[in-house]
């Protein structure tokens, strides 16, 4: 976008300065990913890893094998994730996670 200015670097006193930043803000707003569900911020890195595996459709036994923990540990952690996400079923957690981008890439081994 051409901007009216006598300088190579826009000065704050020039009208083009405000126009430039208005255009940058509009561009960023248009091309930014939607903000994920606020509850995801409450998850620990390990809980995010577990949620990624859930979003891939793995059951508790498969998740346990993948993480190297017991199935009971996974069951307890899944319950904690459900509480933090304010969901009551695995399906709700998976839908929420998939909408936020979890489970869309290849499953890490």
CORTA-V267839 format. One record per helix or strand of 2 or more residues. SS is the DSSP state (h for helix, s for strand). FROM is the first residue (numbers start at 1). TO is the last residue. If there is no record, write none. Layout:
# CORTA-V267839
<<SS & FROM & TO> <SS & FROM & TO>>
This chain:
# CORTA-V267839
<<h & 15 & 31> <h & 38 & 42> <h & 45 & 55> <h & 60 & 67> <h & 71 & 85> <h & 90 & 99>>
